[in-house]
Amino acid sequence: MAHVAAITSDPAGQSYGLDAQTTALLEAHINKYGTGESGLVFSTPNGRAVTASNFRMRHWNPATEKVTEERVKFHSLRTTHFNRGQEAVLSERLGHSDPSGQY
C-alpha cells in the first residue's frame, strides 16, 4: 500500500503539504495504477508524461495570451502566490478586514 506524505519539487527540498482528501485520492490512485507510466496523474491524450514544453505550448501560452499581451512564465504563479500571502499577513497585522489592502 502506498503512502503519500509530501511532494517535494524544488532543489532546496521544500515540501508542500496536501490535505487529507487529496492524499487519500493519490494513495488510491497509486495503489490501483502504480507509479510507472500507467500511473500518471496527468498525461497526454496518448497516455505519456506531460513535458514542460508540451504543457507550455499547448495550454499555458494560449491561456495567458487570452488575458494579456505579455508573456507570463508559469513560475510567476509561485511568486504571485507568495506575494499575495504576504499581503494578507500584512493586512491582518494592520487590522484591515480586506486582504487587498488599502494601505
Residue pairs with C-beta under 8 A, 6 or more apart in sequence:
1 27
1 31
2 26
2 27
2 30
2 31
2 35
3 27
4 18
4 23
4 26
4 27
4 30
6 15
6 16
6 17
6 18
7 15
7 16
7 18
8 14
8 15
8 16
9 16
18 26
26 41
29 39
29 41
30 39
33 39
37 47
37 48
37 49
38 47
40 47
40 48
40 49
40 50
42 50
43 49
43 50
44 50
44 54
55 74
56 74
60 72
60 74
61 71
64 71
64 72
84 99
87 99
87 100
87 101
88 99
90 101
91 98
91 99
91 100
91 101
92 99
94 101
94 103
96 102
